[in-house]
Amino acid sequence: MHQESILLFDGHCSLCNAAVDFVLKRDTKKKLLLASIQGPAGQLVMQKHQLPPSYLDTLVLVEQGQIYLGSTAAIRVARLLGGGWPLLYSLIIIPKGLRDRIYQWIGKRRYQWFGRRASCRLPTAREKSHFLNENHPLLKTLG
């Protein structure tokens, strides 16, 4: 059995929620557990990794005990998906500074371009197994 990775996202961001929909359709082997940063499980992960609770500037990926942010998180998520998406991992060769500048440029404009939700996304009954909750045993193993 594989160790699930945790992907945290801004639950109010429409672009982030579209990314979650994208991941849900392509994470056929359920390698990722999802949680909004603002929710109880997301806040526990943030606390355990000493990230500010209001840190909404980027995706947060916890993979095999390591934390990845921004463009690196996005590229590493692609590697976990089914189909041809792992090929995007080759973008890791682009210098991190350049990748992160592009990621941050989009991130600063995401609410303006894509909108903001009044409340965080809640998983449907079908999606529930893909979402991390505050009682999940994986949270107990985080250092």
Rosetta blueprint (number, residue, H / E / L):
1 M L
2 H L
3 Q L
4 E L
5 S E
6 I E
7 L E
8 L E
9 F E
10 D L
11 G L
12 H L
13 C E
14 S H
15 L H
16 C H
17 N H
18 A H
19 A H
20 V H
21 D H
22 F H
23 V H
24 L H
25 K H
26 R H
27 D L
28 T L
29 K L
30 K L
31 K L
32 L E
33 L E
34 L E
35 A E
36 S E
37 I L
38 Q L
39 G L
40 P H
41 A H
42 G H
43 Q H
44 L H
45 V H
46 M H
47 Q H
48 K H
49 H L
50 Q L
51 L L
52 P L
53 P L
54 S L
55 Y L
56 L L
57 D L
58 T L
59 L L
60 V E
61 L E
62 V E
63 E E
64 Q L
65 G L
66 Q E
67 I E
68 Y E
69 L E
70 G H
71 S H
72 T H
73 A H
74 A H
75 I H
76 R H
77 V H
78 A H
79 R H
80 L H
81 L L
82 G L
83 G L
84 G L
85 W H
86 P H
87 L H
88 L H
89 Y H
90 S H
91 L H
92 I H
93 I H
94 I L
95 P L
96 K H
97 G H
98 L H
99 R H
100 D H
101 R H
102 I H
103 Y H
104 Q H
105 W H
106 I H
107 G H
108 K H
109 R H
110 R H
111 Y H
112 Q H
113 W H
114 F H
115 G L
116 R E
117 R L
118 A L
119 S L
120 C L
121 R L
122 L L
123 P L
124 T L
125 A L
126 R L
127 E L
128 K H
129 S H
130 H H
131 F E
132 L L
133 N L
134 E L
135 N L
136 H L
137 P H
138 L H
139 L H
140 K H
141 T H
142 L L
143 G L
